[in-house]
């Protein structure tokens, strides 16, 4: 199964409500779709969003680096050599993790199609269904409470609360949500690097002293502040999870050796795709450290790939944060995994199972519109 060409397209899905964090506000899922065609007529699908404030990747930069540097390395190569291909791609250019992820997802799609297996089974999974949390964007308290009610009505029982704009107001948000939700849902906090270490300790101690139990607190401090993560972990009861601090296997080892965190958040867009995400999960397992699988508000192509990985690594990846497709007003991808409220049901057809994408905009000239 030799690679013949690499193509680009755009997939756009409006959100039910704007996605707001301490870093950005987004009103729609905007994915660059990467399609790898083979000489035997099969196509593999991958995708990635533009996340310049997180990974540094934009749609235009991804198309440029893929078409000029990465795709030429793939033409004529055999998809069956998946490990060698992924290792080679990782080394042809530094950074550009989302571009690498989009290509890797398409390669793994083709590889599992060749095997005649859904991707999760090709990776060794038995289970085919997962349950995700859902994100409550940072907003006024009244709006966040209303969003919690909608989430509960849709069957979600784990809420990921975005905060990090201003500490005192954030504490009020957490108190209000905890009181409003009660025992109906577990709460996860995502600060998105919005606090410093001392603010975090003070805020969490006040929250904990009020009897509010948090399942985890995600990336409260800046990505580079490993000392801050360690300082926080020594002084609070809540589990501390690294997100932006944990892009690569090497960074994960540093965090675990320092005893700086309790949980690792794996995202394909950070790791550069499935191959290094698998390595991160395996590294975490050697330290007996649980992992979350997360997403960056990408659509169901990339999120499906992450879900297939989570099913295959369920012993290490026990926490699921793959709500991107659930936040969209519809899912244009047909034939792949299905997303219904908190339930993610993986396809039984080979690869990612994608048969058609409604409203796909061809980018034959390599220009994002």
N, C-alpha and C positions, 0 to 999 in steps of 0.2 A: 504494500500500500504506500506508493510514493507520492510525495507532495508536489502538486502542480502549480498552485497559485495561492495568493493571500489577498482577500478582498475586505473592504470596509463598508459599514452601513451605520445608520443612526436609528436608535430606538428611543422614543419619548413617551412617558406615561405621566399624566398629571396626578398629584397626590390628593388624598381626601382633605388634608389640612397641611399647611406649611411645616416643614421639618426644621426645628430651631434648636441649635446648640450654642455653647459658649463660643464656638468657632465660626459658625455659618448659619445661613437660612436658605432653604431650598424648597421650591414649590413644585418640582417635578423630577422624576427619575429621567436622567439623560445619559444613556449608555452608548459608548462606541462599541459596535458589534464587529468582531473579527471573525471572518469565515476562511477556513483553510480547505481548499479543494484538492482532491487526489486524482490521480490518473485513472483510478477505477470508478470514478463517478460519485464517491462519497464526500460529504462535507462535514467538517467539524465546526462547532460554534463556541465562541468565547466572547466575553464582554468585559467592559470596565467603565466606571464613571470618571468624571473629571474631579479630582480632589487636590487642587494645588496647595491648600493650607495644611494638608495632611501628608500626602506622598510626594507632592511637587508635580504630579502628572496632570496635564490637560488633554482634552480630546485631540487638539492639533499636535501637541508634542508627541502623543502616543502614535498617531498616524505617521508622523515624520520619522521617528526612530525605528518603528517597525518596518516601514517601506524602504528606508535607506540602509539600515544596518542589520536588522534581525531577520526579516523575511528572506533576503538573499541567502542567508545561512541555511534556510529550510528547504528551498527549492531542490527537488530531486532526492531528498532524504526519505528514508523509510520510517513510517510512523511506528512500526513495531519496535524500533530502537528507542523507546520512550525515555528511558533513564539517561541514555547518552545525549539525546536531543535536548532534554531539559537542562542537564549539566552544562552543555555547550552554550545554550541561550543565556544562562545565568552569567557566563563569563564574557560574552561579546561586548557588553556595555555595563557600566556601573549604574546604580540607582534604577530609575525607570521601572519600579516594581509593578505598577498597574499595567503597563504595556506588556511586561513579561507574563503577568497573570492572565491577561486576555489570551495571549498566544498559547500558554500552557493549558488553559481550560479547553481550547479547541483541539490541541494535540491529544489530551486525555480522552476527549469525546471520541476522536477518531480511533485511538488505541482500543478503547472498550467496544467500539463498533466492530472493529476487526475481530475481537474475541467473541463477539456475539452476545455480550453481557451488558446489563446496565452498569454504569460506572461504579456504583457502590458495591456490586457483586464482584466486579473485576478487581476492586481494591480489598476484597475479602469480607464484606459485610453480609450479615444475615437479615437484620432488621431493615424495614423499608419505610418506616414512619417515624417522624420526629415531632416534638412540640416546642414551639418557639415562644419567647416573650414578645412584648410589643413596646415600642417607644412612646413615651409621653413627652412631647417637646416642651422646652422651657417657655413659659408664657406667664400671663397673669394667673393668680391662684384660681380664680373662677374658671378660666378657660382650661387649666390643667385638670381641675376636678371634673369638668364636663367631659374632657377627653378620657379620663379614667372611667367614667360611667359608660361611655361608648365602648371602650375596650372590654370592660366586664360583660356588657351585654353581648359582645361578639365572642365570648367564651374564653378570653385570656385570663389567666390566673397568676401571671407573673408580669409585673410592670417595670420597665426600665425608665427611670425618671431622669430627664436631662436637667441639670442645674449648672451653676458655675458663673453666673452673671455678677452676683453680689451676695456676699456670705450671709448677711442678716436676712435678706429676703429669701435666699435659698433655704435657710433653716425654717423660716415660716412656711415655705412651700412644702417641705418634707413633713412638718407637723400637720399641716392641713390635709395632705394626701393620706398620711397614715391614719389620721382620725376618720377621714371620710371612707376609706377603703376597708379599714378594720382587718378582719381575718379573711376577706374575700380574695386577696391576692398577696403574693410575696413582692417585696420591693427591692429593686436594685437601683443604685445611684450612679449616674455617669456625670462626672464633673468636667470632662473634656479639658483638662489642664487649667481650669479656671481659678484654683486656689493656690496658695503656697502651703508649705508643710505645717507651719504653726497655725494658720487659719484652719487647715483640715483637722488637725488634732482638736482644736477648740470646738469646731462645729460638730465633729462626730461625737466627742465626749458629751456635749450638750444634748445631741439627738439621742444617744444611747442612754443617758441618765433619765430621759423622759420615758424610757421603756420601749422605744421604737427599735424593732429588730430589722436590720438590713441584711439581705442575702449577700451583698457585696458592694464595694465602692470602687468605681472604675476611674483610673488615671486622674487623681485629684490634682497633681502637680505637673509642671512642664516635663516634656519627654526626657530631657537630659538629666533631670534631678533624681538620680538614683539614691543619693544620700537622703533626699527628702522622703522618698518612698519608704526607705528603711526606718527613718525617724518616726514616720506615721505608724508603721506596722508595729513598732515596739510600744505604742501608747494607746491604741484603741482596740476594741473588741471586734469590730467589723473586719471582714476579709477584704484585703486590698488587691485589686486586679490591675495589671499593667496592660495598656493598649498601645498608645503611641510610643511607649518606651521599649516595645517588643516587636520590632520589625523582623529581625534576622535570628537564625539559630544562635549566632555568637552573642547577640544582645540578651537572648533568653538565658543562656548559660551564665552570663554576668549577673543578671537579676537573681537567679536561683542560688548561685554561689554566695552572693552577698546577703541572702535571706531577706531581700527587699520586698517581696510580694508573696501573696498566697495563691494567686490564680493568674494564668496567662490567657490573654485574649488573642486568638489566632484569626487573622483575616487574610484572605488570598491576595487582596490588593496590597497589603503590607509585605507579605512574605515573598511575593513575586510568583505566586502560583501554587499549585498543588504539591509539587515535589518538595519544596522547602517547608510548606505547611505540615506535611507528613513528618519531616525531620523534627520540626518544633514539637509536635505532639509526642514523638518518640523520646526526645530529650526530656520533656516534662515528665513523662512516665518514669524515667530513671530516677527522678527526684521526688516521685510520688506527689507531683503537683497537678491538680486538676486544671482543665482548660475550658474556655468558652470558645465557640465558633461564632464569629460575628461578621457583619457586612458594613459597607459604607454607602448605604442607600442605592445599591445597584439593583438592576432588575433581575428577573427570575433565571436568566441564563447563568450568570455568575453565582447567584445565590443557590441555585440548584447544585452547582458543582461543589459549593461549600457543604451543602446538606449531604451529598453523597459521601464526602470525606468524613463528616461527623458520624454518619452511620457506620462507616468502616472502622473508625477509631473511637467507638462509643465508650470504651473502657477509660480512655484518656480525656475525651471531650464529652463532659457530662452536662454542660450548660449550653443552651442554644439561643442565639440572638440573631435570627435570620428573618426579620420582619419586613425587609424591603418590599417584596411583592405585596404583602398585606396592607402596606401603607398607600399603594397605588389604587387608582379608581378602577383599574382593570388590569388583566395580564394579557398582553398581546401574543405571548409565546404559546404555541400549541404543541401538544405531544410530549412535553416534558413532565417534570414534577408538578404536582398540583398544590396550591396554597389556599387553604380554607380556614380563616380565623387562625387559631394557634396550630392547626394541624398541617404538617408538610408530609405529603405522600409521594415517595419516589417512584419514578416510572419503572415499568417492567420491560421496556424495550431497550435495545442496545444503546450504549453511550448515554448521552443526556436525554435522548429521545425526542429532540426538537424536530418537528416536521414542517412547521411554518411559523412565520412571525408577521402578524398583521401590522400594516402601516409602516413597514421598514423603509427607510429612505436610503437609497444607494448613494455611496460617496465615491464613485468611480474616479473622480478627479482628485481625491484626497483632501477635499475642503469641507470642513464642518460648517453646516448652515443652521 
